[in-house]
Structure formats: structure tokens, C-alpha cells
């Protein structure tokens, strides 16, 4: 029988990119959902389903009818883990593109239930987090004793992800957060400690800032010998960084912590990127740098990636994991962040099949 995949939020930029990746790389029948009626007719292998996640009965019915659920209905800042819970109860594998600490923590609480049910649930699977985490895993595996992870991201304008990336950015500015530094959890301020990182062309040397991502706390868990994990984020053009810094450090906190304030700032930013995207593009760059001991000496290993469309890159990250789950190549019951679920050999295979080039090597 043909595999059936339910993509929640499949009409969005990220969900649509995931669907396109699955159309290209699998023979699965895809059911995408949205909250309002679709104007176009269903065209195989795509079907459309009007679904509000608050309608638990209809949600459960949809989940029970498929082999795999892919949750793309972000932003995940205020989401509960009910979709994952229902998947476990119905014995259906689960993937999401979540990118917020609070949701990741909620999802990981269902680990034992997923193990018991034999359900493989993989979270944080897009581009960052997602492909970026797998780059770190590859780099960590080069060492006898890894000590420090430095992970940096750069996005051009909207990244092709629409207003969602704006909401995610401003939601990430709301509170200070704990980071694993020198073997202890230390509180850092979002969008602080600007650092110049060398990304591949066309970006080159660009500014990045501390940003609260799930991998800030999942990477120390995945690689317990590591003493420091740094996660930093920046935008192109650079003046967006300065505006975001002002939002984080100058604006009254009530503006950022109020949902209406977040929506206002997100829409203003989206309007601005509609203009600048024409000049900067909508690409993404990732740089992973790991420091550690190799053959008795301290060494540094790096991986870098550039993609012309952030949303498409996220679709590749999530779609490749979905492909492996459908093929049976990847099976690991429990709830896992991507760096603990996806072996490096499968990751390399996925990137090669999607023509995503990752530059890697030792730094002399």
C-alpha cells in the first residue's frame, strides 16, 4: 500500500517546501492541512484538508489515517505537544520543524511513551535547527575528545519563509536564557555579544549574536563531554542586526513580550524584507566549528553550508528524514532531537541526493 503523510501547516512556506521535497524523493501520498478552504482542487499526490489543531477529534482522525505526521504549523513558541501525544497514542511516526526551547522541552517529556509505543519522533528537523545539528554531529565525531561547539547562522532578509521567521526572531528576544559555557549553565541575554564570523561567499565576514535555539541545550545533552556550546544568529543586510539589537535591548520589554507587539514588529519587518529581498536574496549560511583533542593535540574542525533559499533548505532537512522513516532506513523509537537520531552516513547521503554541498576541513 502507498505511504500516506500528513503535513500540518502544509500551505506555509516551510510546509510547502517539505511537501515539494517529498514529491521529488518519495512516492508517498501527501495530505497538507490549513485552517481555511483551499481554492484549488486536490491533485495527486497532494490532497488538501481543512484542519484546526484545536479540533482534537478531527486531528486524531487525520493522524490515525497516515503513516507519518510532519508538524510544520509554527511558530512553536506557544504550541503544546498534543500532536506528538496523539501520534504516540495512534502508533504513528512524527517529525516537526520546531525551533523553540519551550516546545522542545515539552516534546522530550514524551520520550518514554514513544519508546513504549515503538514510535520514532524526531524534532527540530529543518535547516537551523536541523541540518545544522547534523553538521555539528559530523564535526564532533572527528575528535577523540570534543570540547567546544560554536554554531552560527545567517539569513538573508525573510529567508523565503515569510512572516514566520520574523515572529520567530522577535519571540526569541523575550527572555534571557541558559547556555552551557565552561561546564556550567550561565544566563545570557538574547542578541548580545556580537561576533564576526567568516561564512562562505557571498556572505563573508558577518555579525552574529547570541540567540536562544533548542540546540543551545540539546547539543550539550547529545555530546556530554563538550564544555561549551555557543549558538549565534545574524541577518543580512547588517542594519537588520542593529534594529534587532535595539528591539532586544532598548525597546520596553512589554513591546516584545506582548503578542500584539510581536505581530506589529513582525509585519513591519516583513514589509521591509519585501524590499530588501530583491537585493540580498533569501538565502542561508551555517557555520559549525568544533574545538577538541585529536591525537593528543588541540585542533579545530569546521563545516559550512550556503543555500540560496532558506525555506527550501529547511524542506530538504525535514524531507530527507521523512524519506528515511518511510523507507524504514531510519527507525529509533523515542523522542529525539535530530542530532541524536540521524546517523552521519544517512545525513551525508541525504545532502548528496539533494545536491547540498557542505565544505568541511581542519583549521590550521
N, C-alpha and C positions, 0 to 999 in steps of 0.2 A: 504494500500500500504506500501511497505517496505521503511523504512527511508534510505535516502542517505546522506552520509557525505563526504565532500571534505577536504582532508588533504594536505595542501600546504607544500611542503618540506617533504613529507612522506617517502622519501628514506633516510633521515638523521637518526642519532641515536635517537634523541628525537622524531621525527615524526614517526619513526618505532615503538618506544615504545608505543606511543599513539595509533597507529593502532592496536598493539597487545592487548592492554587493551580493546579496543572496540570490537575486535573479541571475547575476552573472556566474556565480560559483556553485550554485546548487540547483536541484530540480524541485525544491520544496514549493508547496502551495502556501502563499502568503496572505494573511489576513491583517490588514492595517486598520487601526482604530482612530477615531477622533470624536469630539463632542458634538459636532454638528453634521447634518446630512451632506454627503458628497455629491457634487454636481455631475460628475462623470459616471458612466456605468462601470461595473466590475469587469476587468479584463484579466483573464488567466495569464500568469499565476497569481495576480493580485485580486484580492477581494476587499471590500470596504465594509466596516461595521461601526455604526454609531454606538459609542460606549462611554459612559461616565464612570470613572473609577469608584465613585461613591455608590453606584448601583451594584452592591456586592453580589446579589443573586445573579444578575446578568454577567458580571465579571467572572464568577465561578463557572457558569455555564460555558463561557467562551474558553476559559482556561482548560476545562475538562475535555474540550474537543480537539486539542492540539498536542503536538509532541514537545514543543518548546515555546516559552514565552520570552520576549525581549522587551524590557521596560525602558522606553525612551521618553516617557512623559514627564520631563523635567519642567522647571528646576526642582531639584530634590531636597532643597533646604528644609521644607516643612512636610515632606512626604513621610507617611508611615510605611511600614514594611508589610502591609496587608497583602499586596500582590504576591510577594515571596511566600508568605504564610499559606495562602491558598494553593500556590503551586506545590508546596511541600505536602499539603493535605491531599492533593489530587495526584501526586506522583509525577509531576511534570517538571522537566528541567527548566532552569531560569537563568537569564543573563540580564544585566542592566548597564546603563551608561551613567550611573550615579557619580557625582563628583563633589559630594559634601560630607564632611566628617560626621555630622549628626545622623544622616541616613545610613552611612556605612556602619556605624556602631549599632544601630537598630538591626540591620540585616545580619551582622555577625552573631547576634544573640540567638539566631535560629540555626546555628551550625549543627548542634547535636540532633535536632529534629530532622534536619536534612540528611544527616548520616544515617539515621534510623530508617528514614523513608527511601533511602537509595537515590536521592535527588541530588544532581550536581547543580549548584547555584554559583555563578561566577559574577562578581560585582566589579564596578569601576573599569569597564572594558573599552572605552573609546580611544582617544588619542592621548589626552592627559587629564586624568589618569587613564591607563590602558597600555597602548604601545610603549609609552614612556617607561612604565613599570617593568615591562619585559626587557627593554633596553638595559635597565639597571640590573635585572637578574643576570643577563648575559655578562655584564661587566663585573659583577660581584664574583661570578664563577671563574674569572680569570686569576683570582688571588688565592694564596694559601690562607691569609687572614685579612679580610676586608675590614677597613677601619672607618672610612668616611664616605658618605654618598652626597653628591651635590647635583641636584636635578633642577634644570632651568627650562622655562617655556617662553616662547614669544609668539604673539598672534598679531597678524595684520588686520587692523580695523575690526570688523564684525566677525572675521574668520569664516564667513559664509554660513554662520549658524544662526543668523537673525538676531532677534532681541534677546533670545535665551542667554547668550554669552554675556550680554550686558547685565541681566539680572544676576547671573552667577557671580560676576565680578563685584557688584555692589553688595550682594549678600555676604560675600567673603570678607567684607570690610567691617562687619558689625562688631566683632569682638576680638580681643587678644586671644591667643591660642597657645597650647603647649607644644614645644618642639624638642626633639631628642638631640641634645648638644652636650658633648663631652661626657657622655654616660649618665646624664641626668635630664629630667624633664624641666625645661625652662620656658617661661612665658615670653612670647614675642608679640610685637604689635604688627598688625597687617599693613602691608605696603610700607615697610620700614627697611632701613639698611640697604640702600641702593648699591648695586654692584654691577660692574661692566663685565659682561660675558661674551666670549668670542663664538658666535654662531657661524654656520656656513653661509656663503653667498646665497641670496643677495643681501642678507641682513648684516653680517659682520659684527662688529663690536656694538652691543646694545645693552641698555639698562634693564635690570630685573630687580624685583623687590620680594621680600618675604610674603608668602600667600598661603592661606590655610587650605590645604588639599588633603584628601583622605590618605595619600601616600606618606604624609608627614608622620602618621602614626602606624600605618600598615607596614611600611618598609622596615622600621626597627623590629617589628614582630616577626617578619619574614626572615630577616637576617640578624639574629640576636647578637652576633659578635661585633656588629657595627656600632661605633660610639657616637657618631654624629650623622644626622640626616637633615639636609637643607633643601627646601623646596621654594623656588622663586619664580616669579611671573612678571612679564612685561608686555607692553603694547607697542605697535608701530602705527603711525608716527609717534615720536617720543613725547610730543606735547600731551598725548593722552595719559602718559605716565604721570606727568606733573598734575594734570587735572584730577586723576585718581588719587594721587597723594594728598591733594587738597581736600578731596571728599573724605579721606580716611582720617586726616589729622587736623583740619581746620573747621570743616562744617560741624554744626551742632550734632551730637550723637543721635538726637531724636530724628534727624533727617534720614539717616542711614538705617535706623532701627525701626522706622515706621514703614509698613508695606506701601503706603501711598507715596512716600518719599522715594523708595526704591523704584517704584514704577515710573515716577516722574523723571528721575535721573536716567533710568534705563531708556526711556523713549527719547529724551534729549540726546543721549549718546548715540542711539541708533540712527537718529536723524543726521548726526554729524558723520557717522561712518558711511552713510549712504553717499555722501560726497567724497570722502577720502578714500573709500574702497576703490574708486576708479583709478587712483594714482598709486596706492600702496598694494593693491591686490588683497586677497583674503586668505593668505597662506599661514602656515605654522612652522615653527622651528623648535626642536627639542635638543637639549644637550645633557647627557648623563656623564658624570665624571666621578670615578671611584678611586680612592686612595687606600693603599693597604700594603701588606707584606707579600713579596714574591721572591722565592729562593733566598730568603734571609735578608732582603733589601727592601726599602720602601719604594713603591712605584705608583704610577698614576695611569689609569686606562680610561679612555673616553669612547662614547658613541654619539653621533649626531645624525639628525634627520631633518629634512626640509620637504614640505609638501605644499603644493600651490593652493590647496583648498582644505581648510581645517575640518569642515563638516564631512567632506569625502574621506579624509584620513580617519576620522572617527568611525565612519561607516566601515572602513576596511578593518579596523581593530576589532570592532564588535562582530562584524560579519564573518571574519575568519574563525573566531571562537565558536560561533553558531554552526559554521560548516563542520568543524571538528566534532562537535557534540552530535550533530545529525548523522555523521559518518560512523560514529562510535569510536573514533580515533582518540577522543578525549573523554574520560569518564573518571570523576573523582567526587564521590558523594560528600556533601557538606557545603558550607557557605565559605567561599574563598575570594579574597582579592586576587586580581589577575596574576600578580607576580608569584603567588603560591600555587596557582592552578595550571598555568600553561608552561610546559617544558620548553627549554630554549630551542631544541631541534624543531618542534612544531612552530614556534614563533618565526624562526628563520624561513621555514617552508611557506608560511603564510605571507611574509613580506615579499619573498621572491615571486610567488604566484600573482601578487598584486603590484609587482614592479615598483615597490617602495625600497629605495636604496638607503641603507644605513652605513655611514662611514664609521670605522672603528680602528682603534690602534693605541699603542703605548705612547705616552708623552715623555720625551727625553728630558 
